[in-house]
Amino acid sequence: MSQHKFTEDDRLVVDGPLSDNERLKEQSDYLRGGIADDLQDGLTGGFRGDNFQLIRFHGMYEQDDRDIRAARLEKKLEPKKNVMLRCRLPGGIITPKQWLGIDEFATQHTDYGSIRITNRQTFQFHGVLKDDIKPMHQWLHQLGLDSLATAGDVNRNVLCTSNPVESELHQEAHEWAKKISEHLLPKTNAYADIWLDGEKLFSTEHSKPTTREAKDPNEPILGKSYLPRKFKTAVVIPPHNDVDIHANDMSFVAIGDNGKLIGFNLLVGGGLSFEHGNTNTFPELAYEVGFVKLDDVLKVAESVVTTQRDWGNRSDRKNAKTRYTIQRVGLERFIAEVEKRAGITFGELRPYEFTSRGDRIGWVEGLDKKWHLTLFIENGRLIDYPDRPLKTGVRKIAEIHTGDFRLTANQNIIVANVSAAQKETIEAIAREHALLLDSVTPLRKQAMACVSLPTCPLAMAEAERYLPSFIDTLDGIMAKHGVADETIITRVTGCPNGCGRAMLAEIALVGKAPGRYNLHVGGNLIGTRIPKLYKENISTDDIIEIIDGWVKDWSEQRLDNECFGDFAIRREIVKPVINSAKDFWAVN
């Protein structure tokens, strides 16, 4: 790892030249760059130079359809460039009216016609061509939405437990997720200037810095060069860890008393990405810090972000996330700096426990007597298949629903706050459109994949398109060995970038090449252990054969209620990852 030293103003300096991303942020005129001019360039469907990176701060990634890339090149055509847009939706709550607008845009103005629910608790449009990009932002704005800071080196969409039972506690926690999101947003007017012709954003009204004097009046929290790397935040309500808090740079664990929120336990430094073969990169569970009173939440959130802003590695982007900063400077020093900046002292951690993960598919009744229907959406992809008109089904529900929708961190959708009078009608629509199926197995309900091919430029292997058939095969294995009613947290990703949260699964496939994956095993049901690499760069046939043997042994030799991941550790299929920096890459 890089060497470091501290300056007199506690800024951490890493030896070595700054990465080029630091140059482009510094020279971007607070994220404007030449994006507006590039929109007028009809010679390419994409963005040139720095603008390719800068559009990420506006919630977009340039992509192309890799399935047809070679054919287009043979015809001397550039790849079919388009953008993927990710909406900012703190806590995942959205109104039926907004959903209908999203559905209309996806149908009329995207190449794929689908809506993709992501595990960052929001939705994505895929396949938006250049001429439709500015109208897309204006369309979202008319719905009261935006895509500001859902990508790039900023705090991204803030997650919040989709708790459909404890309605009052969830409402309070969700309000804090929104407050944190808005407080940490970029303050530049670039988004409004480029996409909305200067019209004021709905969501940037309360966000004055709360800690010591800012260094940059234009960006008082993030600074002119923004953060060293992407930053993720979550709010979770125990005992349900549906947001995978250990995947986030900063997490707030809600502490309630008689159904009322009284504060949060703070965790920092979680993250799951790594790079194949680079032992200086590794996933890491978040570190517990202390208890935060409600009055101090925004000060603490800001102080964690500004500490990472000033101390993060701006030389090596692969070691620029918060967890690597903590590894370099030490947790105690990091905590002390946050306390100093916030002007507080953390309280003693309050007791909490996680007992479950994933989403509770089907109906549940809240304490307020309202009903909530969680619909399982495989891979989060809402599109009308020949035998499963999923997208149409959600639209028909939105046309009559008087409550709201909650997008979950597990790529599903909750039809929330349904009255008893509407319950039967909404269930009928869901069943008619294959949104509510009794045949979905426990294994499939818990499985997840990233988008991967054909649109993601980082993908090395299939993920979303492979997962359904992979789970079909695993379901057969589970049935053969008499454990069809059990579940194993299974995740597939096309690369090690962490988008599918594979490094918190019991069994994880991480793409290495077409048809080949690294096989990891040994996470647990509640998402508090990182799975260890078992075998590298193996075919799907070999993976299935290995898992068949594992499931057979698990069915015959497990202890009472022993989950598969715990069995894998106890039987020493792999050794547990205790210290990620040392254990993750160690030979088993």
Secondary structure by P-SEA (a helix, b strand, c coil): cccccccccccccccccccaaaaaaaaccccccaaaaaaaccccccccccccccccccbbbbbccccaaaaaaaaccccbbbbbbbbbcccccccaaaaaaaaaaaaccccccccccccccccccccccccaaaaaaaaaaaaccccccccccccccccccccccaaaaaaaaaaaaaaaaaaacccccccccccccccccccccccccccccccccccccccccccccbbbbbcccccccccccccccbbbbbbbccccccbbbbbcbbbbbbccccccbbbbcbbbbbcccccaaaaaaaaaaaaaaacccccccccccaaaaaaaccaaaaaaaaaaaaccccccccbbbbcccccccccccccccbbbbbbbbcccccccccccaaaaaaaaaaaccccccccccccccccccccccaaaaaaaaaaaacccccccccccccbbbccccccccccccccccaaaaaaaaaaaaaaaacccccccbbbbbcccccccccccccbbbbbccccbbbbbccccccccbbbccccccccaaaaaaaaaaaaaaaaccccccccaaaaaaaaccccccccccccccccc
